Amino acid sequence: MTDGNVDYEGSLTIDIALMEKVGMLPYERILIGNMKNGNRFETYAIPGPRGKRDICLNGACAHLGKKGDRLTIMSFASVDPKRAKSFKPKKLNLDRQNRPTRIG
């Protein structure tokens, strides 16, 4: 996490380039797990400036983490049962500076 902004209605700002790498859509509903303090909460993703590698908790969510906390960001999809057997989720691992280290 790079920042927090309590003076906002809510959400998680994510660098749009990172969102695109995993096919995440603007305003998509997401579940977040904070690996530092164990908080788990739901919000939505808003695109941030491309290339800045920002991940910023906004609004009430900003009280659930601190700058430097490692977050797990999850989104979910409904998949047709026929396709579900071969469906592979996209995963993106980031380093401490939010640079991609593994895309799978």
Secondary structure, 3 states (H helix, E strand, C coil): CCEEECCCCCEEEEEHHHHHHHCCCCCCEEEEEECCCCCEEEEEEEEECCCCCCEEEEHHHHHHCCCCCCEEEECCCCCCHHHHCCCCCCCEEECCCCCEEEEC
